[in-house]
């Protein structure tokens, strides 16, 4: 039933709503940081519903990589906002006019980091207790904004880390009478929040396929991987951008890339290549927002990239300047809202081929439900703009 249960606790679809066997993934066991002598473990369906599972979808892509003799390393990077609000105050305010935590914070602000060092340290310790390894944790752009870079590990562990990271972080701040938010865009005045995915490939001998002696170029394997992702991104965008709110981030004024582009060390493109003759050589997928489902986002990145490797898909020319609006020659534009994205996905023969017809059909149904749920919703900004003047 969970795969026909939406984020608002509403059931969609025609059922049947019946019990189904599950399987436990013993590899996913980790400490539960909020209670002594307790642990977390991930479970998934073992019957027909497994075809709809985002985690199973990622597992199939990892298996496809293994079939090509490849090992996948990955890690997530999240930005999020913290508000000086409780569950009660959020609802009393109808989620509007919220009070930010650390209202004086600026990008990479040493002052805010010093003032709130105790709370940030406690968050780090709580994440460590949940076995979520961090590379970085610090202040980001604007009031209440924090950024965390999770340590690179094998692909499934990385996605699990991202899932547990969000759960722990939300619970941690609630326990301090604050509220953490991972929406891609919380308000017209707040920054768009990212959920970037870093990924590298290694062959059976441990050689890094994206490593390259020439720092001014990427390896051939990286080129083909990039080519596959950018070619399929217009059809597959609904996987990493799966909510109505996801597309608010793809708006003027935000740093989010809005086109199928890539670059060398350029933060304005959909894929940022970190090249060089070192183990940190990788590709960073910068399109997803902080609301990304880690299994869907990485499954899309990996499936499209592996297809590019198999088919030797050459990418367009790398972007040199601001790539947020640049549309490379021969590339399609990206859908600008959830409805358009799910329609492109539904019509995609490549989606059905790479991801499975059952998954595509069910995911489209779930995203159509999500789109329909907000089609008639009217924001306060819309009322202020049109109430007296149209």
C-alpha positions in Angstrom: 0.0 0.0 0.0 2.9 2.4 0.7 3.5 2.8 -3.1 0.0 4.2 -3.4 0.2 6.5 -0.4 1.2 10.1 -1.1 3.1 12.7 0.9 -0.2 14.1 2.3 -1.2 10.8 3.8 -3.8 10.2 1.0 -4.3 7.0 -1.0 -4.3 7.1 -4.8 -4.8 4.4 -7.4 -7.2 1.5 -7.5 -5.4 -0.9 -5.2 -5.6 -3.7 -4.3 -4.7 -2.6 -0.8 -3.5 -5.9 0.6 -0.7 -7.1 2.8 2.6 -8.2 1.1 5.7 -10.0 2.2 8.8 -7.8 2.8 12.5 -8.4 2.9 15.0 -6.8 5.3 18.3 -5.6 4.0 20.8 -6.6 6.7 23.5 -4.4 5.1 21.5 -1.3 5.9 21.5 -1.8 9.7 22.9 1.2 11.6 22.6 2.7 15.1 19.5 4.6 16.0 20.9 7.9 17.5 17.9 8.8 19.6 17.5 5.8 21.8 20.0 3.4 23.6 20.3 -0.2 22.3 18.3 0.5 19.2 18.9 0.2 15.5 17.5 1.2 12.1 17.1 -1.3 9.2 15.6 -0.8 5.8 12.9 -3.0 4.4 11.2 -3.3 1.0 8.5 -5.4 -0.6 9.4 -8.8 -1.8 6.3 -9.3 -4.1 4.8 -7.4 -7.0 5.2 -3.9 -5.4 9.0 -4.3 -5.6 8.7 -3.3 -9.3 7.7 0.2 -8.0 10.5 0.6 -5.5 13.0 3.5 -5.9 15.6 1.6 -3.9 15.1 -1.5 -6.1 15.4 0.7 -9.2 18.8 1.9 -8.0 19.8 -1.6 -7.1 19.1 -2.6 -10.7 21.3 0.2 -12.0 24.1 -0.8 -9.7 23.8 -4.4 -11.0 23.9 -3.1 -14.5 27.2 -1.3 -13.7 28.6 -4.5 -12.1 27.6 -6.4 -15.3 29.9 -3.9 -17.2 32.7 -4.6 -14.7 32.2 -1.3 -13.0 32.0 -0.2 -9.3 30.1 3.0 -8.4 31.2 5.5 -5.7 28.9 8.3 -4.8 28.0 11.0 -2.2 25.3 13.6 -1.7 25.5 17.3 -0.9 22.5 19.0 0.6 21.5 22.6 1.5 18.5 23.1 3.8 16.9 25.9 5.8 16.2 25.9 9.6 13.4 28.0 11.0 12.7 29.1 14.5 9.4 27.3 14.4 7.7 24.4 16.1 5.1 22.0 14.6 2.5 24.1 16.4 3.7 27.5 15.2 4.1 26.3 11.6 0.5 25.2 11.5 -0.7 28.3 13.4 1.0 30.5 10.8 -0.2 28.3 7.9 3.5 27.9 6.9 3.8 31.6 6.0 5.8 34.5 7.4 8.2 32.0 9.1 11.0 33.2 11.4 14.4 32.0 10.2 16.9 30.6 12.6 20.3 32.5 12.4 18.7 35.5 10.6 22.0 37.3 10.2 23.7 34.4 8.4 25.5 35.0 5.1 27.2 32.7 2.7 30.0 30.7 4.4 29.6 33.0 7.4 32.3 32.6 10.0 30.4 34.7 12.5 27.2 32.6 12.4 29.3 29.5 12.4 31.0 30.7 15.6 27.8 31.8 17.3 26.0 28.5 16.6 29.0 26.2 16.8 27.6 24.3 19.7 24.4 23.3 17.9 26.2 22.5 14.7 28.7 20.3 16.6 25.8 18.5 18.3 24.2 17.8 14.9 27.5 16.4 13.6 27.8 14.1 16.7 24.2 12.9 16.2 24.8 12.2 12.5 28.0 10.3 13.5 26.0 8.3 16.0 23.7 7.3 13.1 26.8 6.3 11.1 26.3 9.0 8.5 29.8 10.2 7.6 30.4 13.8 6.7 33.0 15.6 4.6 31.7 19.1 5.5 29.1 20.8 7.6 28.7 24.6 7.7 26.7 27.7 7.0 25.5 28.4 3.5 23.6 31.2 1.6 21.2 33.3 3.6 19.3 33.2 6.9 19.0 29.8 8.4 20.8 28.0 5.6 23.2 25.1 6.3 25.1 22.8 3.9 26.4 19.3 4.4 28.6 17.2 2.1 28.3 13.5 2.9 31.3 11.2 2.5 31.7 9.2 -0.7 31.0 5.5 -0.4 29.5 2.7 -2.5 26.3 3.8 -4.4 23.6 2.1 -2.3 25.2 3.1 1.0 25.5 6.7 -0.3 21.7 6.8 -1.1 20.9 5.2 2.3 23.2 7.8 4.0 21.2 10.6 2.3 17.9 9.1 3.5 19.1 8.7 7.1 20.8 12.1 7.0 17.5 13.9 6.2 15.6 11.9 8.9 18.2 12.5 11.6 18.5 16.2 10.7 14.8 16.9 10.8 14.4 15.0 14.1 17.5 16.7 15.6 16.2 20.2 15.0 12.6 19.4 16.1 14.2 18.1 19.4 15.6 21.7 19.7 12.3 23.4 19.0 13.4 24.3 15.5 12.3 23.0 12.1 14.5 21.9 9.2 13.1 22.1 5.7 14.4 20.4 2.6 12.0 21.9 0.1 13.7 23.0 -3.1 12.2 26.5 -2.8 10.5 27.5 0.5 9.5 31.1 -0.5 10.1 33.7 -3.2 12.6 35.4 -1.0 14.7 32.4 -0.1 17.4 30.7 -2.1 16.8 27.6 -4.1 18.2 24.6 -2.2 20.3 21.9 -3.9 20.8 18.2 -3.5 23.8 17.5 -5.7 25.0 14.0 -6.5 28.7 13.3 -6.9 29.6 10.0 -8.7 32.7 8.2 -9.9 33.3 4.8 -11.6 36.1 2.3 -11.1 36.9 -0.8 -13.1 37.5 -4.2 -11.6 41.2 -3.4 -11.0 40.2 -0.3 -9.1 41.2 2.2 -11.8 39.2 5.4 -11.8 37.5 5.8 -15.1 37.0 9.6 -14.8 40.6 10.2 -13.9 42.5 12.2 -16.5 46.1 13.5 -16.7 44.9 16.6 -18.6 43.0 18.8 -16.2 41.7 20.8 -19.1 39.7 17.8 -20.4 37.8 14.8 -19.2 38.4 11.2 -19.9 36.6 9.5 -22.7 34.5 7.4 -20.3 33.4 10.6 -18.6 32.5 12.2 -21.9 30.3 9.3 -22.8 28.7 9.2 -19.4 28.0 12.9 -19.6 26.6 12.5 -23.1 24.1 9.9 -22.0 22.9 11.9 -19.0 22.4 15.1 -21.0 20.7 13.3 -23.9 18.1 11.6 -21.6 17.7 14.4 -19.1 14.7 16.1 -20.8 12.9 12.7 -20.7 14.1 11.6 -17.3 13.9 14.9 -15.4 10.9 13.9 -13.3 13.0 11.3 -11.5 15.3 13.8 -9.7 12.7 16.6 -9.7 9.7 14.7 -8.5 7.6 17.4 -6.7 5.7 20.5 -7.9 8.0 22.5 -5.7 11.1 21.0 -7.4 10.6 23.2 -10.4 10.3 26.5 -8.4 14.1 26.2 -8.0 14.6 26.3 -11.7 13.7 30.0 -11.8 15.5 33.3 -12.5 17.7 34.4 -9.6 18.7 30.9 -8.5 22.0 29.2 -9.1 20.2 26.1 -10.3 21.0 25.0 -13.9 17.9 25.0 -16.1 19.3 23.4 -19.2 21.1 20.2 -20.3 24.7 21.4 -20.0 28.1 20.4 -18.7 31.4 22.1 -17.9 34.8 21.7 -16.3 34.7 23.1 -12.8 31.8 25.4 -13.6 29.1 25.6 -11.0 26.4 26.9 -13.4 25.8 23.7 -15.4 23.8 20.6 -15.0 26.9 18.4 -14.8 30.2 19.8 -13.3 33.2 17.7 -14.2 36.0 17.6 -11.6 38.9 16.3 -13.8 42.5 15.6 -13.0 45.0 12.8 -12.2 43.6 12.1 -8.8 41.1 9.9 -7.0 38.7 12.9 -6.5 38.0 13.0 -10.2 34.2 12.8 -10.5 31.0 14.1 -12.0 28.6 16.3 -10.0 25.0 16.3 -11.0 23.8 19.7 -10.0 20.2 19.7 -11.3 18.5 18.0 -8.3 17.2 20.1 -5.4 17.3 19.3 -1.7 14.0 17.5 -2.0 15.5 14.8 -4.2 14.7 11.2 -3.5 18.2 9.8 -3.2 17.3 6.5 -4.9 15.5 8.1 -7.8 18.1 10.8 -8.3 21.1 8.4 -8.4 19.2 5.8 -10.4 18.5 8.3 -13.1 22.1 9.6 -13.1 23.6 6.2 -13.2 21.1 4.6 -15.7 21.5 7.5 -18.2 25.3 7.6 -17.8 25.8 3.9 -18.2 23.6 4.0 -21.4 25.9 6.8 -22.6 28.9 4.6 -21.9 27.5 1.6 -23.8 26.3 3.7 -26.8 29.3 6.0 -26.8 27.2 9.1 -26.7 29.2 12.2 -27.3 28.2 15.3 -25.2 27.8 18.9 -26.6 30.6 21.3 -26.1 31.3 22.3 -22.5 30.0 25.6 -21.3 32.6 28.3 -20.6 30.4 31.0 -19.1 27.1 31.1 -17.3 25.4 27.9 -18.3 22.1 28.3 -16.4 20.2 29.3 -19.5 22.4 28.2 -22.3 21.0 25.5 -24.6 23.7 23.6 -26.4 23.4 22.9 -30.1 21.4 19.7 -30.7 20.0 19.5 -27.1 16.4 19.8 -26.0 15.1 22.2 -23.5 14.1 20.8 -20.1 10.5 20.6 -18.9 9.7 23.6 -16.6 7.0 22.0 -14.4 6.0 18.6 -13.0 3.2 17.9 -15.5 5.4 18.5 -18.5 8.2 16.4 -17.0 5.9 13.4 -16.3 4.4 13.6 -19.8 7.9 13.5 -21.3 8.7 10.5 -19.1 5.5 8.7 -19.9 6.2 9.0 -23.6 9.9 8.0 -23.3 10.7 4.6 -24.9 14.2 4.9 -23.3 12.6 5.2 -19.8 10.6 2.0 -20.3 13.7 0.2 -21.7 16.1 1.2 -19.1 13.8 1.4 -16.0 11.1 -1.0 -16.8 7.5 -0.5 -18.0 5.9 -1.4 -14.6 8.0 1.2 -12.8 7.4 3.9 -15.4 3.6 3.3 -15.4 3.3 3.4 -11.6 5.6 6.4 -11.2 3.7 8.4 -13.8 0.5 7.6 -12.0 2.0 8.8 -8.7 3.4 12.0 -10.2 0.1 12.8 -12.0 -1.6 12.5 -8.6 1.0 14.9 -7.1 0.5 17.4 -9.9 -3.3 17.2 -9.7 -3.2 17.8 -5.9 -1.8 21.3 -6.4 -3.2 22.3 -9.8 -6.0 24.5 -8.1 -3.8 25.7 -5.2 -3.4 29.5 -5.1 -0.5 31.1 -3.3 -0.5 34.3 -1.3 1.8 35.8 -3.9 -0.7 35.1 -6.7 -3.5 36.7 -4.7 -1.4 39.8 -4.0 -0.5 40.1 -7.7 -4.0 39.6 -9.2 -6.7 40.1 -6.5 -7.4 43.7 -7.3 -6.0 44.2 -10.8 -7.5 41.6 -13.2 
